[in-house]
Amino acid sequence: MGYTKANRPAIKVRTLNPVEIEVVQELEAAGWTVVKRGWPDLIAWKPSKVRLIEVKRSPGHKLKASQAMVAEALRRALGVQVEILHPGNRADWENG
């Protein structure tokens, strides 16, 4: 079945992909919070280190609600910190 904005099931994720809709319905029914937006802009790695990075235009730009929610979930569940990089902290760019 094809979905449109008018006939899409009531889920919290914005998608019209029928398989994504089914997966999200099942996850939400099982108590999971699901977001499609909010992932870090960049994932960078070297052999011994992984960095999850949100890029902002300036120090004053804040995380969107979905970004903050994903960053907090990654911190709590996996102990992974999402870095926020912008022109004001250029010294952190290379080494993290």
C-alpha positions as CSV (number, residue, x, y, z in Angstrom):
1,M,0.0,0.0,0.0
2,G,1.3,3.5,-0.8
3,Y,1.0,6.2,1.8
4,T,0.4,9.9,1.5
5,K,0.4,12.5,4.1
6,A,-3.4,12.1,4.3
7,N,-3.5,8.3,4.9
8,R,-0.2,7.7,6.7
9,P,-0.6,6.0,10.2
10,A,-0.2,8.2,13.2
11,I,3.5,7.7,14.1
12,K,6.0,10.2,15.4
13,V,8.5,9.8,12.5
14,R,7.9,11.7,9.2
15,T,8.2,9.2,6.4
16,L,6.1,7.8,3.6
17,N,8.2,4.7,3.1
18,P,5.8,1.8,3.9
19,V,8.5,-0.5,5.4
20,E,9.8,2.3,7.6
21,I,6.2,3.0,8.8
22,E,5.8,-0.7,9.7
23,V,9.1,-0.8,11.5
24,V,8.3,2.4,13.4
25,Q,4.8,1.2,14.4
26,E,6.2,-2.0,15.8
27,L,9.0,-0.2,17.7
28,E,6.7,2.4,19.1
29,A,4.2,-0.3,20.1
30,A,7.0,-2.0,22.0
31,G,7.8,1.2,23.9
32,W,10.7,2.5,21.9
33,T,11.1,6.2,21.1
34,V,12.1,6.5,17.4
35,V,13.5,9.5,15.5
36,K,14.5,9.7,11.9
37,R,16.2,13.1,12.4
38,G,18.7,14.0,14.9
39,W,21.7,11.8,14.0
40,P,25.0,13.5,14.2
41,D,26.1,15.3,11.0
42,L,29.4,13.4,10.8
43,I,30.8,10.1,12.0
44,A,34.6,10.1,11.8
45,W,37.0,7.3,12.8
46,K,40.5,6.2,13.0
47,P,41.6,2.7,13.9
48,S,41.2,3.3,17.7
49,K,38.7,6.1,17.9
50,V,35.2,7.1,16.7
51,R,33.8,10.6,16.8
52,L,30.1,11.6,16.4
53,I,30.0,15.3,15.4
54,E,27.3,17.9,15.0
55,V,28.4,20.9,13.0
56,K,27.1,24.3,13.8
57,R,27.7,27.6,12.0
58,S,28.6,29.5,15.2
59,P,28.9,28.9,18.9
60,G,25.4,30.4,19.4
61,H,23.6,27.8,17.3
62,K,22.0,25.2,19.5
63,L,21.1,21.6,19.0
64,K,17.5,21.0,17.7
65,A,15.3,19.1,20.0
66,S,15.7,15.8,18.0
67,Q,19.5,16.3,17.9
68,A,19.6,16.8,21.7
69,M,17.4,13.7,22.3
70,V,19.6,11.5,20.2
71,A,22.8,12.9,21.7
72,E,21.4,12.2,25.2
73,A,20.3,8.7,24.3
74,L,23.8,7.9,22.9
75,R,25.4,9.3,26.0
76,R,23.2,7.3,28.4
77,A,23.0,4.0,26.6
78,L,26.5,3.8,25.1
79,G,28.5,6.4,27.0
80,V,29.2,8.1,23.7
81,Q,29.5,11.9,23.6
82,V,28.4,13.8,20.5
83,E,30.8,16.7,19.8
84,I,29.6,20.0,18.6
85,L,32.1,21.7,16.3
86,H,31.9,25.3,15.0
87,P,34.3,28.0,13.9
88,G,34.8,29.1,17.5
89,N,36.3,25.8,18.6
90,R,38.5,25.1,15.6
91,A,41.3,23.8,17.8
92,D,39.1,20.8,18.7
93,W,38.4,19.9,15.0
94,E,41.5,17.8,14.4
95,N,41.9,15.9,17.7
96,G,38.6,16.0,19.4
